[in-house]
């Protein structure tokens, strides 16, 4: 969906990049949290690589743009396009 929108230039590049970052980050966090839930407490042991993956994906939330800024920009782009009659 995002690739199609980008190919058709329906979103400004910044809004599109923010949307991709938001979706990828949150999907990665969900995936690792599901894996941790499946293996249980041992997934948090320092010898288990899963604990490192969990810390890594959580750090993605603090890299710019953070979720609140990304969602604000995506919303402004959507409302701006709607106001211009572009979709």
Phi, psi and omega in degrees: 000312180293321179295321177298315180297318180294319180297326180268004179053046180273345179235144172300149185304319182295318179294320180295315179296320178296321180294317178298315180297316180299310182294315182296316180299310184290327176291322178296318178298315179299318182297315181290323177296323175295318178296318178296319178296325181290321182269343178082201187301331181296340178294342180264359178294141182299336180278350181266123181300339181298325179295326178291318178300320180297313178298320181297313182291328177294327178294334180299334180294333183268352176283145182289147352280139175290163186306315184296320179290317180299312181295323176297316179294320178297316179296316178298319179295318180295314179293323178297317179293321179295319180296330179273359181074025182261006177126000000 
